[in-house]
Amino acid sequence: MALDKATIGTRYATALFQLAQEQQQLETVYADVVALQQVLTATPTLMQVLADPTLAQAQKAGLLTTLKQQAVPLIQNLIQMVFDYGRTTELPLILTDFVKLYDHSKGIAHATVTTAVPLAADQKQKLADQFAARIGAQQLTLAEQVDPAIIGGVIMQADDLIVDGSVRRGLAAVKQLLLKK
């Protein structure tokens, strides 16, 4: 039975994370993972080239050698292994899953706040602190979105948790109550 991409990403990332912890190289491996993600983001055609079936394996191997040059041995081995097993296209997902495992181990959460108007820095920090406490995170990275359609209030989202304190939602709830009566 073939594994789906999400399962592959999780398995490889978990194995890399456990090895990095065992070898006490978690911080170094994390830094290399982030650097590799930046390279892949900066050169999106690289993944297309590596996935191209018309390109000779030797040419792909040469590209991977360049990619592995500055990395620690665990990352070099990961890159080589995904190449050898024909899973090169899953590399970005593996890296993303590794970062999620790292963040979880460090108590770092990521959330998005949506407001009708931009927040001041102190408001943003206060929301981040309160939401971090609510979800049990030691640290919260907060991305901000502005959507005038919510009228006022805030919508906070972290993974599958959404706290909708928008005026739009409040008005919709009042409307539903009025329609029931």
CNS distance restraints for C-alpha pairs under 8 A (distance, minus, plus):
assign (resid   3 and name CA) (resid   7 and name CA) 6.23 0.50 0.50
assign (resid   3 and name CA) (resid   8 and name CA) 6.40 0.50 0.50
assign (resid   4 and name CA) (resid   8 and name CA) 6.36 0.50 0.50
assign (resid   5 and name CA) (resid   9 and name CA) 6.05 0.50 0.50
assign (resid   5 and name CA) (resid  90 and name CA) 6.59 0.50 0.50
assign (resid   5 and name CA) (resid  93 and name CA) 7.82 0.50 0.50
assign (resid   6 and name CA) (resid  10 and name CA) 6.16 0.50 0.50
assign (resid   6 and name CA) (resid  93 and name CA) 7.43 0.50 0.50
assign (resid   7 and name CA) (resid  11 and name CA) 6.09 0.50 0.50
assign (resid   8 and name CA) (resid  12 and name CA) 6.18 0.50 0.50
assign (resid   8 and name CA) (resid  90 and name CA) 7.48 0.50 0.50
assign (resid   8 and name CA) (resid  94 and name CA) 7.51 0.50 0.50
assign (resid   9 and name CA) (resid  13 and name CA) 5.93 0.50 0.50
assign (resid   9 and name CA) (resid  90 and name CA) 6.52 0.50 0.50
assign (resid   9 and name CA) (resid  91 and name CA) 7.56 0.50 0.50
assign (resid   9 and name CA) (resid  93 and name CA) 5.34 0.50 0.50
assign (resid   9 and name CA) (resid  94 and name CA) 4.14 0.50 0.50
assign (resid   9 and name CA) (resid  95 and name CA) 7.79 0.50 0.50
assign (resid   9 and name CA) (resid  97 and name CA) 6.32 0.50 0.50
assign (resid  10 and name CA) (resid  14 and name CA) 5.87 0.50 0.50
assign (resid  10 and name CA) (resid  94 and name CA) 6.51 0.50 0.50
assign (resid  10 and name CA) (resid  97 and name CA) 5.93 0.50 0.50
assign (resid  10 and name CA) (resid  98 and name CA) 7.81 0.50 0.50
assign (resid  11 and name CA) (resid  15 and name CA) 6.17 0.50 0.50
assign (resid  12 and name CA) (resid  16 and name CA) 6.15 0.50 0.50
assign (resid  12 and name CA) (resid  94 and name CA) 6.19 0.50 0.50
assign (resid  13 and name CA) (resid  17 and name CA) 5.98 0.50 0.50
assign (resid  13 and name CA) (resid  94 and name CA) 5.18 0.50 0.50
assign (resid  13 and name CA) (resid  95 and name CA) 6.72 0.50 0.50
assign (resid  13 and name CA) (resid  97 and name CA) 5.71 0.50 0.50
assign (resid  13 and name CA) (resid  98 and name CA) 4.68 0.50 0.50
assign (resid  13 and name CA) (resid 101 and name CA) 7.89 0.50 0.50
assign (resid  14 and name CA) (resid  18 and name CA) 6.09 0.50 0.50
assign (resid  14 and name CA) (resid  97 and name CA) 7.94 0.50 0.50
assign (resid  14 and name CA) (resid  98 and name CA) 6.80 0.50 0.50
assign (resid  14 and name CA) (resid 101 and name CA) 7.49 0.50 0.50
assign (resid  15 and name CA) (resid  19 and name CA) 6.16 0.50 0.50
assign (resid  16 and name CA) (resid  20 and name CA) 6.04 0.50 0.50
assign (resid  16 and name CA) (resid  74 and name CA) 7.42 0.50 0.50
assign (resid  16 and name CA) (resid  78 and name CA) 7.67 0.50 0.50
assign (resid  16 and name CA) (resid  98 and name CA) 7.47 0.50 0.50
assign (resid  17 and name CA) (resid  21 and name CA) 6.23 0.50 0.50
assign (resid  17 and name CA) (resid  26 and name CA) 7.17 0.50 0.50
assign (resid  17 and name CA) (resid  98 and name CA) 6.45 0.50 0.50
assign (resid  17 and name CA) (resid 101 and name CA) 7.28 0.50 0.50
assign (resid  17 and name CA) (resid 102 and name CA) 7.51 0.50 0.50
assign (resid  18 and name CA) (resid  22 and name CA) 6.12 0.50 0.50
assign (resid  19 and name CA) (resid  23 and name CA) 6.04 0.50 0.50
assign (resid  20 and name CA) (resid  24 and name CA) 5.89 0.50 0.50
assign (resid  20 and name CA) (resid  25 and name CA) 4.86 0.50 0.50
assign (resid  20 and name CA) (resid  26 and name CA) 4.72 0.50 0.50
assign (resid  20 and name CA) (resid  29 and name CA) 6.59 0.50 0.50
assign (resid  20 and name CA) (resid  74 and name CA) 7.53 0.50 0.50
assign (resid  21 and name CA) (resid  25 and name CA) 6.13 0.50 0.50
assign (resid  21 and name CA) (resid  26 and name CA) 5.33 0.50 0.50
assign (resid  25 and name CA) (resid  29 and name CA) 5.95 0.50 0.50
assign (resid  26 and name CA) (resid  30 and name CA) 5.93 0.50 0.50
assign (resid  27 and name CA) (resid  31 and name CA) 6.19 0.50 0.50
assign (resid  28 and name CA) (resid  32 and name CA) 6.34 0.50 0.50
assign (resid  28 and name CA) (resid  72 and name CA) 7.64 0.50 0.50
assign (resid  29 and name CA) (resid  33 and name CA) 6.07 0.50 0.50
assign (resid  29 and name CA) (resid  72 and name CA) 6.93 0.50 0.50
assign (resid  29 and name CA) (resid  74 and name CA) 7.30 0.50 0.50
assign (resid  29 and name CA) (resid  75 and name CA) 6.94 0.50 0.50
assign (resid  30 and name CA) (resid  34 and name CA) 6.21 0.50 0.50
assign (resid  30 and name CA) (resid  98 and name CA) 7.99 0.50 0.50
assign (resid  30 and name CA) (resid  99 and name CA) 7.16 0.50 0.50
assign (resid  30 and name CA) (resid 102 and name CA) 7.44 0.50 0.50
assign (resid  31 and name CA) (resid  35 and name CA) 6.18 0.50 0.50
assign (resid  32 and name CA) (resid  36 and name CA) 6.00 0.50 0.50
assign (resid  32 and name CA) (resid  71 and name CA) 6.07 0.50 0.50
assign (resid  32 and name CA) (resid  72 and name CA) 7.27 0.50 0.50
assign (resid  32 and name CA) (resid  75 and name CA) 7.24 0.50 0.50
assign (resid  33 and name CA) (resid  37 and name CA) 6.12 0.50 0.50
assign (resid  33 and name CA) (resid  75 and name CA) 7.54 0.50 0.50
assign (resid  33 and name CA) (resid  95 and name CA) 6.11 0.50 0.50
assign (resid  33 and name CA) (resid  98 and name CA) 7.89 0.50 0.50
assign (resid  33 and name CA) (resid  99 and name CA) 7.67 0.50 0.50
assign (resid  34 and name CA) (resid  38 and name CA) 6.26 0.50 0.50
assign (resid  34 and name CA) (resid  95 and name CA) 7.86 0.50 0.50
assign (resid  34 and name CA) (resid  99 and name CA) 7.84 0.50 0.50
assign (resid  35 and name CA) (resid  39 and name CA) 6.35 0.50 0.50
assign (resid  36 and name CA) (resid  40 and name CA) 6.22 0.50 0.50
assign (resid  37 and name CA) (resid  41 and name CA) 6.05 0.50 0.50
assign (resid  37 and name CA) (resid  92 and name CA) 6.88 0.50 0.50
assign (resid  37 and name CA) (resid  95 and name CA) 6.90 0.50 0.50
assign (resid  38 and name CA) (resid  42 and name CA) 5.96 0.50 0.50
assign (resid  39 and name CA) (resid  43 and name CA) 6.10 0.50 0.50
assign (resid  40 and name CA) (resid  44 and name CA) 5.81 0.50 0.50
assign (resid  40 and name CA) (resid  46 and name CA) 6.88 0.50 0.50
assign (resid  40 and name CA) (resid  47 and name CA) 7.28 0.50 0.50
assign (resid  40 and name CA) (resid  92 and name CA) 7.57 0.50 0.50
assign (resid  44 and name CA) (resid  48 and name CA) 7.15 0.50 0.50
assign (resid  45 and name CA) (resid  49 and name CA) 6.12 0.50 0.50
assign (resid  46 and name CA) (resid  50 and name CA) 6.21 0.50 0.50
assign (resid  47 and name CA) (resid  51 and name CA) 6.11 0.50 0.50
assign (resid  47 and name CA) (resid  88 and name CA) 7.75 0.50 0.50
assign (resid  47 and name CA) (resid  89 and name CA) 6.52 0.50 0.50
assign (resid  48 and name CA) (resid  52 and name CA) 6.12 0.50 0.50
assign (resid  49 and name CA) (resid  55 and name CA) 7.48 0.50 0.50
assign (resid  49 and name CA) (resid  60 and name CA) 7.78 0.50 0.50
assign (resid  50 and name CA) (resid  55 and name CA) 7.84 0.50 0.50
assign (resid  50 and name CA) (resid  60 and name CA) 5.88 0.50 0.50
assign (resid  50 and name CA) (resid  88 and name CA) 6.95 0.50 0.50
assign (resid  50 and name CA) (resid  89 and name CA) 7.57 0.50 0.50
assign (resid  51 and name CA) (resid  88 and name CA) 7.03 0.50 0.50
assign (resid  51 and name CA) (resid  89 and name CA) 6.30 0.50 0.50
assign (resid  55 and name CA) (resid  59 and name CA) 6.78 0.50 0.50
assign (resid  55 and name CA) (resid  60 and name CA) 7.04 0.50 0.50
assign (resid  56 and name CA) (resid  60 and name CA) 6.53 0.50 0.50
assign (resid  57 and name CA) (resid  61 and name CA) 6.01 0.50 0.50
assign (resid  58 and name CA) (resid  62 and name CA) 6.24 0.50 0.50
assign (resid  59 and name CA) (resid  63 and name CA) 6.52 0.50 0.50
assign (resid  60 and name CA) (resid  64 and name CA) 6.30 0.50 0.50
assign (resid  61 and name CA) (resid  65 and name CA) 6.15 0.50 0.50
assign (resid  62 and name CA) (resid  66 and name CA) 6.56 0.50 0.50
assign (resid  63 and name CA) (resid  67 and name CA) 6.31 0.50 0.50
assign (resid  64 and name CA) (resid  68 and name CA) 6.01 0.50 0.50
assign (resid  64 and name CA) (resid  79 and name CA) 7.30 0.50 0.50
assign (resid  64 and name CA) (resid  80 and name CA) 7.57 0.50 0.50
assign (resid  65 and name CA) (resid  69 and name CA) 6.11 0.50 0.50
assign (resid  68 and name CA) (resid  75 and name CA) 7.34 0.50 0.50
assign (resid  68 and name CA) (resid  76 and name CA) 5.18 0.50 0.50
assign (resid  68 and name CA) (resid  79 and name CA) 7.10 0.50 0.50
assign (resid  69 and name CA) (resid  76 and name CA) 7.81 0.50 0.50
assign (resid  71 and name CA) (resid  75 and name CA) 5.87 0.50 0.50
assign (resid  71 and name CA) (resid  76 and name CA) 6.00 0.50 0.50
assign (resid  72 and name CA) (resid  76 and name CA) 6.26 0.50 0.50
assign (resid  73 and name CA) (resid  77 and name CA) 5.98 0.50 0.50
assign (resid  74 and name CA) (resid  78 and name CA) 6.19 0.50 0.50
assign (resid  75 and name CA) (resid  79 and name CA) 6.15 0.50 0.50
assign (resid  76 and name CA) (resid  80 and name CA) 6.21 0.50 0.50
assign (resid  77 and name CA) (resid  81 and name CA) 5.91 0.50 0.50
assign (resid  78 and name CA) (resid  82 and name CA) 6.17 0.50 0.50
assign (resid  79 and name CA) (resid  83 and name CA) 6.23 0.50 0.50
assign (resid  79 and name CA) (resid  88 and name CA) 7.72 0.50 0.50
assign (resid  79 and name CA) (resid  91 and name CA) 7.70 0.50 0.50
assign (resid  80 and name CA) (resid  84 and name CA) 6.02 0.50 0.50
assign (resid  81 and name CA) (resid  85 and name CA) 6.08 0.50 0.50
assign (resid  82 and name CA) (resid  86 and name CA) 5.99 0.50 0.50
assign (resid  82 and name CA) (resid  87 and name CA) 4.66 0.50 0.50
assign (resid  82 and name CA) (resid  88 and name CA) 5.15 0.50 0.50
assign (resid  82 and name CA) (resid  90 and name CA) 7.85 0.50 0.50
assign (resid  82 and name CA) (resid  91 and name CA) 7.10 0.50 0.50
assign (resid  83 and name CA) (resid  87 and name CA) 5.89 0.50 0.50
assign (resid  83 and name CA) (resid  88 and name CA) 5.11 0.50 0.50
assign (resid  87 and name CA) (resid  91 and name CA) 7.05 0.50 0.50
assign (resid  90 and name CA) (resid  94 and name CA) 6.23 0.50 0.50
assign (resid  91 and name CA) (resid  95 and name CA) 6.21 0.50 0.50
assign (resid  92 and name CA) (resid  96 and name CA) 6.18 0.50 0.50
assign (resid  93 and name CA) (resid  97 and name CA) 6.09 0.50 0.50
assign (resid  94 and name CA) (resid  98 and name CA) 6.17 0.50 0.50
assign (resid  95 and name CA) (resid  99 and name CA) 6.32 0.50 0.50
assign (resid  96 and name CA) (resid 100 and name CA) 6.35 0.50 0.50
assign (resid  97 and name CA) (resid 101 and name CA) 6.30 0.50 0.50
assign (resid  98 and name CA) (resid 102 and name CA) 6.16 0.50 0.50
assign (resid  99 and name CA) (resid 103 and name CA) 6.00 0.50 0.50
assign (resid 100 and name CA) (resid 104 and name CA) 6.06 0.50 0.50
assign (resid 101 and name CA) (resid 105 and name CA) 6.16 0.50 0.50
assign (resid 102 and name CA) (resid 106 and name CA) 6.32 0.50 0.50
assign (resid 103 and name CA) (resid 107 and name CA) 6.06 0.50 0.50
assign (resid 103 and name CA) (resid 108 and name CA) 4.75 0.50 0.50
assign (resid 103 and name CA) (resid 109 and name CA) 6.72 0.50 0.50
assign (resid 104 and name CA) (resid 108 and name CA) 5.81 0.50 0.50
assign (resid 104 and name CA) (resid 109 and name CA) 7.11 0.50 0.50
assign (resid 106 and name CA) (resid 138 and name CA) 7.73 0.50 0.50
assign (resid 107 and name CA) (resid 136 and name CA) 7.96 0.50 0.50
assign (resid 107 and name CA) (resid 137 and name CA) 5.10 0.50 0.50
assign (resid 107 and name CA) (resid 138 and name CA) 4.97 0.50 0.50
assign (resid 107 and name CA) (resid 139 and name CA) 6.26 0.50 0.50
assign (resid 108 and name CA) (resid 137 and name CA) 5.88 0.50 0.50
assign (resid 108 and name CA) (resid 138 and name CA) 6.05 0.50 0.50
assign (resid 108 and name CA) (resid 139 and name CA) 4.78 0.50 0.50
assign (resid 108 and name CA) (resid 140 and name CA) 5.75 0.50 0.50
assign (resid 108 and name CA) (resid 141 and name CA) 7.47 0.50 0.50
assign (resid 109 and name CA) (resid 132 and name CA) 7.58 0.50 0.50
assign (resid 109 and name CA) (resid 137 and name CA) 5.98 0.50 0.50
assign (resid 109 and name CA) (resid 138 and name CA) 7.91 0.50 0.50
assign (resid 109 and name CA) (resid 139 and name CA) 6.30 0.50 0.50
assign (resid 109 and name CA) (resid 140 and name CA) 4.84 0.50 0.50
assign (resid 109 and name CA) (resid 141 and name CA) 6.27 0.50 0.50
assign (resid 109 and name CA) (resid 158 and name CA) 7.41 0.50 0.50
assign (resid 110 and name CA) (resid 140 and name CA) 5.61 0.50 0.50
assign (resid 110 and name CA) (resid 141 and name CA) 4.77 0.50 0.50
assign (resid 110 and name CA) (resid 142 and name CA) 6.02 0.50 0.50
assign (resid 110 and name CA) (resid 143 and name CA) 7.77 0.50 0.50
assign (resid 110 and name CA) (resid 158 and name CA) 6.03 0.50 0.50
assign (resid 110 and name CA) (resid 159 and name CA) 7.79 0.50 0.50
assign (resid 111 and name CA) (resid 140 and name CA) 7.00 0.50 0.50
assign (resid 111 and name CA) (resid 141 and name CA) 6.26 0.50 0.50
assign (resid 111 and name CA) (resid 142 and name CA) 5.02 0.50 0.50
assign (resid 111 and name CA) (resid 143 and name CA) 6.27 0.50 0.50
assign (resid 111 and name CA) (resid 156 and name CA) 6.85 0.50 0.50
assign (resid 111 and name CA) (resid 157 and name CA) 5.35 0.50 0.50
assign (resid 111 and name CA) (resid 158 and name CA) 4.30 0.50 0.50
assign (resid 111 and name CA) (resid 159 and name CA) 7.35 0.50 0.50
assign (resid 112 and name CA) (resid 142 and name CA) 5.55 0.50 0.50
assign (resid 112 and name CA) (resid 143 and name CA) 4.67 0.50 0.50
assign (resid 112 and name CA) (resid 144 and name CA) 5.73 0.50 0.50
assign (resid 112 and name CA) (resid 145 and name CA) 7.13 0.50 0.50
assign (resid 112 and name CA) (resid 156 and name CA) 5.77 0.50 0.50
assign (resid 112 and name CA) (resid 157 and name CA) 5.19 0.50 0.50
assign (resid 112 and name CA) (resid 158 and name CA) 6.53 0.50 0.50
assign (resid 113 and name CA) (resid 142 and name CA) 6.84 0.50 0.50
assign (resid 113 and name CA) (resid 143 and name CA) 6.25 0.50 0.50
assign (resid 113 and name CA) (resid 144 and name CA) 5.02 0.50 0.50
assign (resid 113 and name CA) (resid 145 and name CA) 6.11 0.50 0.50
assign (resid 113 and name CA) (resid 154 and name CA) 6.59 0.50 0.50
assign (resid 113 and name CA) (resid 155 and name CA) 5.61 0.50 0.50
assign (resid 113 and name CA) (resid 156 and name CA) 4.61 0.50 0.50
assign (resid 113 and name CA) (resid 157 and name CA) 6.51 0.50 0.50
assign (resid 114 and name CA) (resid 144 and name CA) 6.04 0.50 0.50
assign (resid 114 and name CA) (resid 145 and name CA) 4.66 0.50 0.50
assign (resid 114 and name CA) (resid 146 and name CA) 5.58 0.50 0.50
assign (resid 114 and name CA) (resid 147 and name CA) 6.48 0.50 0.50
assign (resid 114 and name CA) (resid 154 and name CA) 5.61 0.50 0.50
assign (resid 114 and name CA) (resid 155 and name CA) 5.02 0.50 0.50
assign (resid 114 and name CA) (resid 156 and name CA) 6.52 0.50 0.50
assign (resid 115 and name CA) (resid 119 and name CA) 7.54 0.50 0.50
assign (resid 115 and name CA) (resid 144 and name CA) 7.82 0.50 0.50
assign (resid 115 and name CA) (resid 145 and name CA) 6.47 0.50 0.50
assign (resid 115 and name CA) (resid 146 and name CA) 5.08 0.50 0.50
assign (resid 115 and name CA) (resid 147 and name CA) 5.91 0.50 0.50
assign (resid 115 and name CA) (resid 148 and name CA) 7.22 0.50 0.50
assign (resid 115 and name CA) (resid 150 and name CA) 6.99 0.50 0.50
assign (resid 115 and name CA) (resid 152 and name CA) 6.58 0.50 0.50
assign (resid 115 and name CA) (resid 153 and name CA) 6.29 0.50 0.50
assign (resid 115 and name CA) (resid 154 and name CA) 4.92 0.50 0.50
assign (resid 115 and name CA) (resid 155 and name CA) 6.72 0.50 0.50
assign (resid 115 and name CA) (resid 166 and name CA) 7.96 0.50 0.50
assign (resid 116 and name CA) (resid 146 and name CA) 5.44 0.50 0.50
assign (resid 116 and name CA) (resid 147 and name CA) 4.91 0.50 0.50
assign (resid 116 and name CA) (resid 148 and name CA) 4.10 0.50 0.50
assign (resid 116 and name CA) (resid 149 and name CA) 6.76 0.50 0.50
assign (resid 116 and name CA) (resid 150 and name CA) 5.77 0.50 0.50
assign (resid 116 and name CA) (resid 151 and name CA) 5.56 0.50 0.50
assign (resid 116 and name CA) (resid 152 and name CA) 5.31 0.50 0.50
assign (resid 116 and name CA) (resid 153 and name CA) 7.22 0.50 0.50
assign (resid 116 and name CA) (resid 154 and name CA) 7.66 0.50 0.50
assign (resid 117 and name CA) (resid 146 and name CA) 5.77 0.50 0.50
assign (resid 117 and name CA) (resid 147 and name CA) 7.24 0.50 0.50
assign (resid 117 and name CA) (resid 148 and name CA) 6.63 0.50 0.50
assign (resid 117 and name CA) (resid 152 and name CA) 7.87 0.50 0.50
assign (resid 118 and name CA) (resid 144 and name CA) 7.95 0.50 0.50
assign (resid 118 and name CA) (resid 145 and name CA) 7.86 0.50 0.50
assign (resid 118 and name CA) (resid 146 and name CA) 6.10 0.50 0.50
assign (resid 119 and name CA) (resid 123 and name CA) 5.99 0.50 0.50
assign (resid 119 and name CA) (resid 124 and name CA) 5.94 0.50 0.50
assign (resid 120 and name CA) (resid 124 and name CA) 6.20 0.50 0.50
assign (resid 121 and name CA) (resid 125 and name CA) 6.17 0.50 0.50
assign (resid 122 and name CA) (resid 126 and name CA) 6.12 0.50 0.50
assign (resid 123 and name CA) (resid 127 and name CA) 6.17 0.50 0.50
assign (resid 124 and name CA) (resid 128 and name CA) 6.12 0.50 0.50
assign (resid 124 and name CA) (resid 142 and name CA) 7.89 0.50 0.50
assign (resid 125 and name CA) (resid 129 and name CA) 6.12 0.50 0.50
assign (resid 126 and name CA) (resid 130 and name CA) 6.19 0.50 0.50
assign (resid 127 and name CA) (resid 131 and name CA) 5.96 0.50 0.50
assign (resid 128 and name CA) (resid 132 and name CA) 5.89 0.50 0.50
assign (resid 128 and name CA) (resid 140 and name CA) 6.10 0.50 0.50
assign (resid 128 and name CA) (resid 141 and name CA) 7.50 0.50 0.50
assign (resid 128 and name CA) (resid 142 and name CA) 6.41 0.50 0.50
assign (resid 129 and name CA) (resid 133 and name CA) 6.28 0.50 0.50
assign (resid 129 and name CA) (resid 140 and name CA) 7.39 0.50 0.50
assign (resid 130 and name CA) (resid 134 and name CA) 6.27 0.50 0.50
assign (resid 131 and name CA) (resid 135 and name CA) 6.24 0.50 0.50
assign (resid 131 and name CA) (resid 140 and name CA) 7.96 0.50 0.50
assign (resid 131 and name CA) (resid 156 and name CA) 7.94 0.50 0.50
assign (resid 132 and name CA) (resid 136 and name CA) 5.80 0.50 0.50
assign (resid 132 and name CA) (resid 137 and name CA) 4.83 0.50 0.50
assign (resid 132 and name CA) (resid 138 and name CA) 6.64 0.50 0.50
assign (resid 132 and name CA) (resid 139 and name CA) 6.50 0.50 0.50
assign (resid 132 and name CA) (resid 140 and name CA) 5.68 0.50 0.50
assign (resid 133 and name CA) (resid 137 and name CA) 6.21 0.50 0.50
assign (resid 133 and name CA) (resid 138 and name CA) 7.62 0.50 0.50
assign (resid 148 and name CA) (resid 152 and name CA) 7.70 0.50 0.50
assign (resid 149 and name CA) (resid 168 and name CA) 7.41 0.50 0.50
assign (resid 150 and name CA) (resid 154 and name CA) 7.97 0.50 0.50
assign (resid 150 and name CA) (resid 166 and name CA) 5.75 0.50 0.50
assign (resid 150 and name CA) (resid 167 and name CA) 6.14 0.50 0.50
assign (resid 150 and name CA) (resid 168 and name CA) 4.94 0.50 0.50
assign (resid 150 and name CA) (resid 169 and name CA) 7.67 0.50 0.50
assign (resid 151 and name CA) (resid 166 and name CA) 7.12 0.50 0.50
assign (resid 151 and name CA) (resid 167 and name CA) 5.69 0.50 0.50
assign (resid 151 and name CA) (resid 168 and name CA) 5.96 0.50 0.50
assign (resid 152 and name CA) (resid 166 and name CA) 5.65 0.50 0.50
assign (resid 152 and name CA) (resid 167 and name CA) 5.07 0.50 0.50
assign (resid 152 and name CA) (resid 168 and name CA) 7.36 0.50 0.50
assign (resid 153 and name CA) (resid 165 and name CA) 5.56 0.50 0.50
assign (resid 153 and name CA) (resid 166 and name CA) 4.29 0.50 0.50
assign (resid 153 and name CA) (resid 167 and name CA) 5.69 0.50 0.50
assign (resid 154 and name CA) (resid 164 and name CA) 6.54 0.50 0.50
assign (resid 154 and name CA) (resid 165 and name CA) 5.19 0.50 0.50
assign (resid 154 and name CA) (resid 166 and name CA) 5.07 0.50 0.50
assign (resid 155 and name CA) (resid 162 and name CA) 7.09 0.50 0.50
assign (resid 155 and name CA) (resid 163 and name CA) 5.70 0.50 0.50
assign (resid 155 and name CA) (resid 164 and name CA) 4.41 0.50 0.50
assign (resid 155 and name CA) (resid 165 and name CA) 5.61 0.50 0.50
assign (resid 155 and name CA) (resid 166 and name CA) 6.03 0.50 0.50
assign (resid 156 and name CA) (resid 162 and name CA) 5.70 0.50 0.50
assign (resid 156 and name CA) (resid 163 and name CA) 5.09 0.50 0.50
assign (resid 156 and name CA) (resid 164 and name CA) 6.43 0.50 0.50
assign (resid 157 and name CA) (resid 161 and name CA) 5.66 0.50 0.50
assign (resid 157 and name CA) (resid 162 and name CA) 4.43 0.50 0.50
assign (resid 157 and name CA) (resid 163 and name CA) 6.38 0.50 0.50
assign (resid 158 and name CA) (resid 162 and name CA) 6.62 0.50 0.50
assign (resid 164 and name CA) (resid 169 and name CA) 7.05 0.50 0.50
assign (resid 165 and name CA) (resid 169 and name CA) 7.08 0.50 0.50
assign (resid 165 and name CA) (resid 170 and name CA) 7.43 0.50 0.50
assign (resid 166 and name CA) (resid 170 and name CA) 6.41 0.50 0.50
assign (resid 167 and name CA) (resid 171 and name CA) 6.04 0.50 0.50
assign (resid 168 and name CA) (resid 172 and name CA) 6.20 0.50 0.50
assign (resid 169 and name CA) (resid 173 and name CA) 6.18 0.50 0.50
assign (resid 170 and name CA) (resid 174 and name CA) 6.30 0.50 0.50
assign (resid 171 and name CA) (resid 175 and name CA) 6.10 0.50 0.50
assign (resid 172 and name CA) (resid 176 and name CA) 6.24 0.50 0.50
assign (resid 173 and name CA) (resid 177 and name CA) 6.31 0.50 0.50
assign (resid 174 and name CA) (resid 178 and name CA) 6.21 0.50 0.50
assign (resid 175 and name CA) (resid 179 and name CA) 6.19 0.50 0.50
assign (resid 176 and name CA) (resid 180 and name CA) 6.31 0.50 0.50
assign (resid 177 and name CA) (resid 181 and name CA) 6.59 0.50 0.50
